[in-house]
Amino acid sequence: MKLSVRLTLLLIAVTVVTAVAVGWFAVHDSTQSQYKVIDAEINAVISSGVGHPSDAAIAALNVVQGYSYDLSIDLIDSHGTVTQVNAGNVALKATPSLNDLKHSLKGVSSSADLPGFRYRSEKAAGGSYLVVAASTAAIAEAAHRLESKVVLVGILAALLSIAVAYLFTNRDIRLIKRLIGFASEIAHGNDATQFPPESGSPELRELRASLVTMVGSLQRAIDTERHASREMQRFIGDASHELRTPLTVIKGYSEILERPDLDDAMRTRALERVRREVLRMDNLVTDLLFLTEVRESASLTVSPVALSDVLNDAVGNFRVDHPERRLKANVAANVWVTGREEYVERLINNSLTNIARHTPADAAVEVNLDVVGNRAIVLVDDAGPGLPPGAYERDARQFQRFDPARSRESGGTGLGMSIMADIVATLHGELDVSKSPLGGLRLRFELPTTSAPADAQNEVLP
């Protein structure tokens, strides 16, 4: 059943039930009010003869005639003989039983033996009963007329509710249908850019706003997934190319080494080239495996890591390996971060290795470590050529591709930036790439700090 039909039926049901309930209460209240008037007249007549059994009938008749009450007055003796004192407009049609007479001594009542009447009795002289009664036929007829009007009002209310339902829900129903169609387009994978108009009831406006927000979130998720898929395809293609290159070189030099006329000098050069390509391929596979490990770790067992010590060790090693380099270090003491020491060391070593490979030997280098709030800030600056124009605005994770020139000329794999970005993300930190004040590249690592432990206890990062 359609929503519009259900809403219309619901409105009709509510309207009719309300109209009938109000009408019933009105009829009931009117009937009870008239019963109270009759009961008051009967009680007034009975009260006039209380305490005077011999004169009860005369006193009752005087009250009825004096106030023009439409009541019948009868005397019923112990044998059931009825003596009519006043007939009224409608006389008693039957004689109440002795039990009914005794019961009605307490107050006005009605009984199945005397339908259509309300009466009350009082003891009179000689063991007889004075019975004062009133017909309720007029009240019943009036109630019946009111009930007919209630039914008519209910029918009119139903018709009116249909018109109101159409006028007030038709616009909302149309908007709901458009929202359903819009959601259906999204469910079938179609690009739904034409949002339904912002109209209708506040609830529908809120529904539309929620739907628009949901579509925006879905679109962003789809765009992110598509971008990740494209990056992965490019990454796989570049990785395949980089793996194929050393294999091609190794294959070529292997064929040269098979030549019987090869002299010793050429054999030595060929073996050295094969060795370099094998080493390069080994480094590439190692980096790929490490990158996969970082990305696929659902949880990471960590412990406090002395970042100050890791930085000082890396700076010391860099100075030993590259004594010609001008390196300035300003490392805050006793700075600890939460992580895995292997990852933190790889993060720092990669940043310095990139400088050694991709900047001139006379390019200045600066390494700084400071603490801001509960975050450790590491800055690695160089005075090298930096990145191409426009590359600094990109997110660090967008450098997840090989640079063929760097890979072959410097001996690197081109995965350094990608590895650093994933390590920082795994450790709940941030990595920013920007133009260095020295003129080259600035890497900014931000990692959450922790207290220096008395004895390091492992914990698990979610």
Number of C-alpha atoms within 10 A of each C-alpha: 5 7 11 16 13 11 16 19 16 14 17 22 15 15 21 22 15 14 21 20 14 13 20 17 12 16 19 14 12 16 16 13 12 14 16 13 11 22 20 13 21 28 17 14 25 26 15 18 22 15 12 13 19 13 14 24 26 15 18 25 20 14 18 22 12 9 10 10 17 18 25 23 27 22 24 22 17 12 9 14 12 18 12 15 17 19 14 17 12 15 17 25 11 10 16 20 13 14 8 19 21 15 15 20 18 11 14 20 17 17 14 9 13 16 14 17 19 21 28 26 28 24 24 22 15 10 12 19 26 29 29 28 28 25 21 18 13 11 16 13 11 15 18 13 12 18 18 13 13 21 16 14 16 21 17 15 21 22 15 14 21 18 13 15 19 17 11 12 17 14 14 18 18 13 21 18 14 15 19 13 14 19 17 13 14 16 11 8 9 11 12 14 11 7 15 16 11 13 12 19 14 10 10 17 15 13 14 21 14 12 16 15 12 12 18 12 12 13 14 12 12 12 12 12 12 12 13 13 12 12 16 14 12 15 16 13 14 17 20 11 14 21 17 13 15 20 16 12 16 20 13 13 18 14 11 16 17 10 10 7 8 12 10 9 9 12 16 13 12 20 17 13 16 20 13 15 21 16 14 20 20 14 15 21 15 13 19 16 12 13 18 13 11 19 14 9 11 10 11 15 13 18 20 22 24 22 27 19 17 18 23 17 15 17 21 14 13 17 14 11 11 13 11 11 17 14 18 13 16 13 19 17 14 11 21 24 24 24 29 17 17 9 19 23 17 18 20 20 21 17 18 19 14 16 23 20 15 15 18 14 15 11 19 19 21 17 20 16 21 17 17 10 8 12 18 22 18 22 20 20 28 27 21 21 13 21 13 7 8 7 15 16 11 12 12 20 16 14 18 19 21 22 15 15 11 15 17 16 10 14 17 22 24 25 21 22 23 18 25 25 22 23 23 20 16 21 21 15 17 18 20 17 18 18 19 17 11 16 15 20 22 23 21 18 22 22 25 19 22 18 14 14 12 6 7 11 9 13 13 11 15 11
